[in-house]
Amino acid sequence: MNREQVAEKVEEYIRKNFVFDDSAGPARDDSLLDTGVIDSTGVLELISYIEGTFGIAIEDEELTPDNLDSIDRITGFIESKRA
């Protein structure tokens, strides 16, 4: 699975599970927390999805906005964990 496919899967999951109107959802570089797309409970759901879908383990110290606050950051984080 290449980077674009990873980004598409993450984006699709976020739209299906966190965007409750007909909007296109956040841009890939939008902060998911600052825009209100996701909250602390949503972060836990997202982590579970990432671990299950991409077969990676996320350590507590990796739970930072640098890794998980936008679709672009999540994609980069997943790619770095899979490398």
MILO-477962 format. One record per residue: residue in three letters; x, y, z of N, C-alpha, C, O, CB in turn. Coordinates in Angstrom, 3 decimals, always signed. Glycine has a CB too. Layout:
ATOM; r; n.X; n.Y; n.Z; ca.X; ca.Y; ca.Z; c.X; c.Y; c.Z; o.X; o.Y; o.Z; cb.X; cb.Y; cb.Z
ATOM; Ala; X; Y; Z; X; Y; Z; X; Y; Z; X; Y; Z; X; Y; Z
...
end
This chain:
ATOM; r; n.X; n.Y; n.Z; ca.X; ca.Y; ca.Z; c.X; c.Y; c.Z; o.X; o.Y; o.Z; cb.X; cb.Y; cb.Z
ATOM; Met; +0.846; -1.177; +0.000; +0.000; +0.000; +0.000; +0.893; +1.242; +0.000; +1.758; +1.381; +0.864; -0.964; -0.003; +1.225
ATOM; Asn; +0.691; +2.133; -0.951; +1.526; +3.332; -1.023; +0.959; +4.454; -0.157; -0.115; +4.316; +0.428; +1.653; +3.804; -2.474
ATOM; Arg; +1.693; +5.566; -0.081; +1.319; +6.683; +0.790; -0.078; +7.221; +0.455; -0.866; +7.490; +1.362; +2.351; +7.808; +0.673
ATOM; Glu; -0.386; +7.377; -0.817; -1.689; +7.915; -1.220; -2.819; +6.974; -0.805; -3.878; +7.433; -0.377; -1.727; +8.150; -2.742
ATOM; Gln; -2.607; +5.677; -0.925; -3.629; +4.708; -0.515; -3.854; +4.761; +0.994; -4.987; +4.661; +1.463; -3.223; +3.285; -0.939
ATOM; Val; -2.769; +4.918; +1.749; -2.881; +5.054; +3.209; -3.694; +6.310; +3.536; -4.612; +6.262; +4.356; -1.463; +5.124; +3.878
ATOM; Ala; -3.358; +7.422; +2.897; -4.065; +8.681; +3.144; -5.552; +8.539; +2.809; -6.403; +9.032; +3.549; -3.438; +9.824; +2.317
ATOM; Glu; -5.865; +7.877; +1.713; -7.256; +7.696; +1.318; -8.033; +6.858; +2.332; -9.185; +7.166; +2.638; -7.327; +7.045; -0.052
ATOM; Lys; -7.404; +5.795; +2.857; -8.070; +4.948; +3.856; -8.329; +5.737; +5.145; -9.410; +5.642; +5.726; -7.213; +3.692; +4.162
ATOM; Val; -7.350; +6.506; +5.581; -7.502; +7.311; +6.799; -8.580; +8.369; +6.587; -9.438; +8.568; +7.448; -6.154; +7.981; +7.192
ATOM; Glu; -8.537; +9.038; +5.457; -9.519; +10.078; +5.148; -10.941; +9.501; +5.091; -11.882; +10.101; +5.611; -9.169; +10.758; +3.812
ATOM; Glu; -11.083; +8.363; +4.470; -12.389; +7.708; +4.378; -12.909; +7.347; +5.773; -14.080; +7.575; +6.075; -12.298; +6.442; +3.497
ATOM; Tyr; -12.048; +6.789; +6.616; -12.446; +6.425; +7.982; -12.915; +7.666; +8.750; -13.950; +7.630; +9.415; -11.269; +5.742; +8.731
ATOM; Ile; -12.160; +8.751; +8.659; -12.513; +9.972; +9.382; -13.845; +10.518; +8.879; -14.689; +10.924; +9.678; -11.405; +11.035; +9.228
ATOM; Arg; -14.038; +10.532; +7.582; -15.310; +11.038; +7.032; -16.495; +10.181; +7.478; -17.541; +10.716; +7.844; -15.249; +11.078; +5.494
ATOM; Lys; -16.338; +8.862; +7.449; -17.434; +7.964; +7.818; -17.766; +8.030; +9.304; -18.927; +7.895; +9.689; -17.085; +6.540; +7.442
ATOM; Asn; -16.757; +8.237; +10.133; -16.956; +8.110; +11.572; -17.018; +9.416; +12.354; -17.496; +9.430; +13.488; -15.882; +7.292; +12.123
ATOM; Phe; -16.543; +10.513; +11.770; -16.470; +11.755; +12.535; -17.106; +12.964; +11.861; -17.362; +13.963; +12.532; -15.057; +12.062; +12.821
ATOM; Val; -17.368; +12.908; +10.573; -17.982; +14.046; +9.876; -19.463; +13.724; +9.710; -19.827; +12.826; +8.952; -17.289; +14.324; +8.473
ATOM; Phe; -20.303; +14.452; +10.413; -21.719; +14.103; +10.484; -22.626; +14.999; +9.641; -23.837; +15.038; +9.856; -22.167; +14.152; +11.902
ATOM; Asp; -22.045; +15.708; +8.697; -22.862; +16.479; +7.771; -22.426; +16.122; +6.350; -21.615; +15.216; +6.160; -22.731; +18.020; +8.038
ATOM; Asp; -22.941; +16.803; +5.391; -22.645; +16.476; +4.002; -21.401; +17.174; +3.465; -21.145; +17.131; +2.262; -23.817; +16.828; +3.148
ATOM; Ser; -20.633; +17.807; +4.324; -19.430; +18.496; +3.856; -18.384; +17.473; +3.435; -18.479; +16.287; +3.751; -18.864; +19.431; +4.956
ATOM; Ala; -17.419; +17.950; +2.739; -16.353; +17.076; +2.258; -15.430; +16.634; +3.390; -14.609; +15.736; +3.201; -15.546; +17.780; +1.178
ATOM; Gly; -15.552; +17.241; +4.539; -14.680; +16.907; +5.650; -13.445; +17.788; +5.643; -13.341; +18.712; +4.836; -14.284; +15.438; +5.597
ATOM; Pro; -12.517; +17.512; +6.530; -11.339; +18.370; +6.655; -10.385; +18.174; +5.483; -10.332; +17.108; +4.870; -10.614; +18.088; +7.971
ATOM; Ala; -9.638; +19.228; +5.192; -8.530; +19.099; +4.247; -7.468; +18.230; +4.912; -7.445; +18.087; +6.135; -7.948; +20.508; +3.831
ATOM; Arg; -6.607; +17.665; +4.111; -5.620; +16.737; +4.673; -4.644; +17.383; +5.644; -4.047; +16.688; +6.465; -4.851; +16.099; +3.568
ATOM; Asp; -4.469; +18.694; +5.568; -3.541; +19.348; +6.488; -4.251; +20.113; +7.607; -3.597; +20.794; +8.398; -2.645; +20.291; +5.721
ATOM; Asp; -5.592; +20.008; +7.683; -6.346; +20.643; +8.771; -6.140; +19.893; +10.084; -6.072; +18.664; +10.108; -7.847; +20.701; +8.426
ATOM; Ser; -6.043; +20.650; +11.173; -5.980; +20.036; +12.502; -7.329; +19.412; +12.825; -8.351; +20.098; +12.820; -5.582; +21.082; +13.587
ATOM; Leu; -7.335; +18.130; +13.104; -8.580; +17.431; +13.415; -9.139; +17.871; +14.766; -10.355; +17.896; +14.957; -8.356; +15.918; +13.409
ATOM; Leu; -8.265; +18.214; +15.691; -8.707; +18.674; +17.010; -9.189; +20.121; +16.959; -10.258; +20.436; +17.481; -7.571; +18.536; +18.030
ATOM; Asp; -8.411; +21.001; +16.336; -8.769; +22.417; +16.291; -10.055; +22.667; +15.504; -10.796; +23.598; +15.820; -7.634; +23.216; +15.683
ATOM; Thr; -10.329; +21.858; +14.491; -11.541; +22.039; +13.690; -12.744; +21.339; +14.310; -13.862; +21.465; +13.810; -11.317; +21.519; +12.278
ATOM; Gly; -12.522; +20.604; +15.396; -13.611; +19.934; +16.085; -14.087; +18.657; +15.418; -15.138; +18.122; +15.769; -14.747; +20.858; +16.213
ATOM; Val; -13.317; +18.168; +14.457; -13.688; +16.925; +13.769; -13.589; +15.749; +14.719; -14.391; +14.817; +14.658; -12.793; +16.690; +12.539
ATOM; Ile; -12.603; +15.799; +15.594; -12.331; +14.663; +16.476; -12.067; +15.201; +17.881; -11.518; +16.291; +18.045; -11.113; +13.814; +15.957
ATOM; Asp; -12.463; +14.423; +18.892; -12.192; +14.799; +20.282; -11.332; +13.710; +20.916; -10.863; +12.809; +20.221; -13.524; +15.004; +21.089
ATOM; Ser; -11.126; +13.786; +22.210; -10.226; +12.833; +22.869; -10.727; +11.395; +22.745; -9.923; +10.478; +22.579; -10.066; +13.197; +24.343
ATOM; Thr; -12.023; +11.186; +22.823; -12.568; +9.838; +22.633; -12.362; +9.390; +21.193; -12.044; +8.230; +20.934; -14.070; +9.794; +23.000
ATOM; Gly; -12.543; +10.299; +20.275; -12.328; +9.995; +18.866; -10.883; +9.611; +18.576; -10.619; +8.758; +17.729; -12.722; +11.181; +18.015
ATOM; Val; -9.949; +10.243; +19.284; -8.530; +9.896; +19.107; -8.308; +8.432; +19.473; -7.567; +7.725; +18.790; -7.618; +10.815; +19.973
ATOM; Leu; -8.949; +7.978; +20.549; -8.804; +6.578; +20.958; -9.374; +5.637; +19.894; -8.783; +4.596; +19.605; -9.506; +6.337; +22.310
ATOM; Glu; -10.516; +6.000; +19.314; -11.096; +5.198; +18.241; -10.184; +5.184; +17.020; -9.999; +4.147; +16.384; -12.482; +5.734; +17.862
ATOM; Leu; -9.624; +6.333; +16.701; -8.709; +6.442; +15.559; -7.468; +5.574; +15.765; -7.019; +4.898; +14.839; -8.295; +7.911; +15.340
ATOM; Ile; -6.924; +5.593; +16.956; -5.749; +4.777; +17.268; -6.066; +3.296; +17.081; -5.280; +2.556; +16.490; -5.268; +5.045; +18.712
ATOM; Ser; -7.201; +2.877; +17.578; -7.613; +1.482; +17.423; -7.734; +1.118; +15.940; -7.289; +0.051; +15.519; -8.955; +1.231; +18.147
ATOM; Tyr; -8.336; +2.011; +15.156; -8.467; +1.788; +13.714; -7.093; +1.668; +13.051; -6.860; +0.752; +12.262; -9.270; +2.931; +13.065
ATOM; Ile; -6.198; +2.580; +13.368; -4.868; +2.576; +12.754; -4.129; +1.281; +13.088; -3.556; +0.635; +12.211; -4.047; +3.798; +13.225
ATOM; Glu; -4.151; +0.917; +14.358; -3.437; -0.300; +14.773; -4.011; -1.532; +14.072; -3.254; -2.373; +13.589; -3.516; -0.478; +16.307
ATOM; Gly; -5.319; -1.645; +14.013; -5.949; -2.806; +13.400; -5.815; -2.846; +11.889; -5.589; -3.909; +11.311; -7.386; -2.841; +13.763
ATOM; Thr; -5.950; -1.705; +11.254; -5.940; -1.649; +9.796; -4.538; -1.768; +9.226; -4.331; -2.443; +8.217; -6.572; -0.364; +9.321
ATOM; Phe; -3.579; -1.122; +9.862; -2.235; -1.057; +9.301; -1.235; -1.960; +10.021; -0.058; -1.991; +9.663; -1.745; +0.357; +9.338
ATOM; Gly; -1.700; -2.695; +11.039; -0.854; -3.666; +11.717; +0.336; -3.065; +12.433; +1.431; -3.628; +12.425; -0.374; -4.658; +10.745
ATOM; Ile; +0.112; -1.909; +13.059; +1.195; -1.279; +13.804; +0.753; -1.076; +15.251; -0.441; -1.015; +15.543; +1.606; +0.075; +13.154
ATOM; Ala; +1.720; -0.974; +16.144; +1.443; -0.669; +17.548; +1.848; +0.772; +17.806; +2.937; +1.197; +17.421; +2.200; -1.649; +18.509
ATOM; Ile; +0.970; +1.522; +18.459; +1.251; +2.914; +18.778; +1.555; +3.008; +20.271; +0.722; +2.667; +21.111; +0.053; +3.843; +18.382
ATOM; Glu; +2.746; +3.470; +20.581; +3.181; +3.603; +21.968; +2.621; +4.885; +22.573; +2.313; +5.833; +21.850; +4.721; +3.591; +22.061
ATOM; Asp; +2.490; +4.915; +23.895; +1.936; +6.089; +24.572; +2.691; +7.369; +24.217; +2.076; +8.415; +24.014; +1.962; +5.881; +26.079
ATOM; Glu; +4.014; +7.292; +24.141; +4.808; +8.491; +23.861; +4.640; +8.990; +22.422; +5.074; +10.094; +22.092; +6.274; +8.210; +24.132
ATOM; Glu; +4.016; +8.182; +21.574; +3.766; +8.578; +20.189; +2.409; +9.265; +20.006; +2.083; +9.715; +18.908; +3.846; +7.364; +19.288
ATOM; Leu; +1.630; +9.344; +21.071; +0.303; +9.964; +21.013; +0.431; +11.476; +21.132; +0.085; +12.065; +22.157; -0.613; +9.411; +22.132
ATOM; Thr; +0.927; +12.090; +20.077; +1.152; +13.531; +20.055; +0.485; +14.149; +18.828; +0.240; +13.462; +17.836; +2.664; +13.847; +20.065
ATOM; Pro; +0.194; +15.443; +18.900; -0.358; +16.118; +17.724; +0.562; +16.024; +16.501; +0.087; +15.999; +15.365; -0.623; +17.576; +18.048
ATOM; Asp; +1.872; +15.972; +16.736; +2.798; +15.843; +15.612; +2.521; +14.584; +14.801; +2.790; +14.553; +13.600; +4.237; +15.831; +16.111
ATOM; Asn; +1.994; +13.558; +15.433; +1.721; +12.293; +14.748; +0.258; +12.122; +14.340; -0.024; +11.426; +13.364; +2.125; +11.147; +15.631
ATOM; Leu; -0.668; +12.734; +15.056; -2.077; +12.347; +14.904; -3.066; +13.497; +14.713; -4.271; +13.280; +14.846; -2.486; +11.575; +16.089
ATOM; Asp; -2.601; +14.717; +14.405; -3.529; +15.838; +14.382; -4.050; +16.229; +13.000; -4.849; +17.160; +12.898; -2.878; +17.003; +14.987
ATOM; Ser; -3.631; +15.563; +11.956; -4.178; +15.822; +10.619; -4.036; +14.541; +9.796; -3.291; +13.631; +10.159; -3.443; +17.034; +9.918
ATOM; Ile; -4.750; +14.492; +8.708; -4.652; +13.316; +7.845; -3.228; +13.180; +7.316; -2.693; +12.073; +7.254; -5.658; +13.408; +6.672
ATOM; Asp; -2.612; +14.300; +6.936; -1.225; +14.251; +6.448; -0.272; +13.733; +7.522; +0.594; +12.905; +7.239; -0.774; +15.644; +5.981
ATOM; Arg; -0.429; +14.216; +8.753; +0.460; +13.776; +9.840; +0.233; +12.303; +10.174; +1.183; +11.563; +10.426; +0.241; +14.639; +11.100
ATOM; Ile; -1.016; +11.889; +10.173; -1.324; +10.483; +10.446; -0.711; +9.593; +9.370; -0.127; +8.552; +9.670; -2.854; +10.260; +10.520
ATOM; Thr; -0.850; +10.012; +8.122; -0.292; +9.234; +7.007; +1.219; +9.114; +7.138; +1.771; +8.025; +6.986; -0.654; +9.882; +5.657
ATOM; Gly; +1.888; +10.223; +7.420; +3.338; +10.190; +7.599; +3.755; +9.311; +8.757; +4.745; +8.583; +8.677; +3.866; +11.580; +7.809
ATOM; Phe; +2.992; +9.384; +9.837; +3.279; +8.569; +11.019; +3.142; +7.072; +10.687; +4.008; +6.268; +11.032; +2.327; +8.953; +12.184
ATOM; Ile; +2.054; +6.723; +10.020; +1.844; +5.325; +9.639; +2.984; +4.851; +8.747; +3.513; +3.756; +8.938; +0.488; +5.149; +8.920
ATOM; Glu; +3.358; +5.671; +7.777; +4.447; +5.304; +6.867; +5.750; +5.099; +7.632; +6.497; +4.164; +7.344; +4.633; +6.383; +5.789
ATOM; Ser; +6.027; +5.962; +8.600; +7.273; +5.816; +9.358; +7.264; +4.554; +10.222; +8.300; +3.914; +10.403; +7.501; +7.046; +10.239
ATOM; Lys; +6.101; +4.202; +10.749; +5.986; +2.981; +11.569; +6.100; +1.728; +10.710; +6.582; +0.700; +11.185; +4.648; +2.968; +12.334
ATOM; Arg; +5.673; +1.793; +9.474; +5.694; +0.619; +8.594; +7.056; +0.432; +7.922; +7.330; -0.627; +7.358; +4.606; +0.744; +7.528
ATOM; Ala; +7.905; +1.455; +7.980; +9.212; +1.392; +7.294; +10.178; +0.475; +8.020; +11.317; +0.307; +7.583; +9.825; +2.790; +7.175
end
